[in-house]
Amino acid sequence: MAKWNVVLSTTEPYNYVGMIQVRQGNKNSEVMEATITENGMPYDLTDCKVYFESVVGDKYPVQLGTKVIDAKKGKIQYTFDQHSMQALHRQTADFI
């Protein structure tokens, strides 16, 4: 069950989802689900690989695979793990 559900668009210039507060000790249990859209319609992720990408603490690059849960509807799921939660900080991340 996802704690956060967001919609991300490939055609919008800025996808602000707000602050997602993740408890550092809750590794491998904090889940975010995203629906990827293009021009307001679900983006077909069939045969695609999706990755969570970030830089932790302005030093440590992180690129981790996400789970595609419904390729036709553009739904992915990411579980925050020890790599994405290795420091207390504000973080900006992307899905690629």
C-alpha positions in Angstrom: 0.0 0.0 0.0 1.4 3.3 -1.1 1.7 6.1 1.5 1.9 8.8 -1.2 0.2 8.9 -4.6 1.4 11.5 -7.2 0.9 12.3 -10.8 3.9 13.2 -12.9 3.7 14.6 -16.4 6.3 14.3 -19.2 4.8 17.3 -20.9 4.4 19.8 -18.0 7.5 21.9 -17.3 7.4 21.4 -13.5 5.9 18.6 -11.5 5.7 19.8 -7.9 4.4 17.1 -5.6 5.0 19.0 -2.3 7.0 17.8 0.7 7.2 14.1 1.2 8.4 13.5 4.8 10.0 10.1 5.2 11.2 8.8 8.5 14.8 7.8 8.2 14.4 4.7 10.3 11.6 3.4 8.2 13.8 1.9 5.5 12.1 -0.4 2.9 8.6 0.5 4.2 7.9 4.0 2.9 6.3 3.6 -0.5 5.4 6.2 -3.1 3.2 5.4 -6.2 3.3 7.6 -9.2 1.2 7.8 -12.4 3.2 9.0 -15.4 1.2 11.0 -17.9 1.7 12.7 -21.2 -0.7 15.4 -22.3 -3.0 14.3 -19.5 -3.2 10.6 -20.6 -1.4 7.7 -18.9 2.1 7.1 -20.5 2.6 3.5 -21.7 5.7 2.1 -19.9 5.6 -1.2 -21.7 9.2 -2.5 -22.2 10.5 0.5 -20.2 12.8 0.6 -17.1 12.2 3.4 -14.6 14.7 4.6 -12.1 14.6 6.9 -9.1 17.5 9.4 -9.4 18.8 11.9 -6.8 21.9 13.3 -5.1 22.0 12.8 -1.4 23.5 15.6 0.7 25.0 17.2 -2.4 27.6 14.4 -2.5 26.2 11.0 -3.1 24.4 10.1 -6.4 21.7 7.6 -6.1 20.0 5.7 -9.0 17.7 2.9 -8.0 15.2 0.9 -10.0 11.5 1.3 -9.4 8.8 -1.2 -9.8 6.4 -0.8 -12.8 3.1 -2.0 -11.4 0.8 -1.2 -14.4 2.8 -0.4 -17.6 -0.3 0.5 -19.7 -1.6 2.9 -17.1 1.9 4.4 -16.4 2.0 3.4 -12.8 5.2 2.9 -10.9 6.1 2.3 -7.3 9.2 3.3 -5.4 10.2 2.1 -1.9 12.6 4.4 -0.1 15.6 2.3 1.0 18.9 2.8 2.9 20.5 4.4 -0.1 17.8 7.1 -0.7 17.6 7.7 3.1 21.2 7.8 4.1 21.3 11.4 5.4 18.9 13.9 7.0 18.3 16.6 4.4 16.0 18.1 1.9 16.3 16.2 -1.4 15.1 16.8 -5.0 14.6 13.6 -7.0 13.6 12.6 -10.5 12.3 9.4 -12.2 14.0 8.6 -15.4 
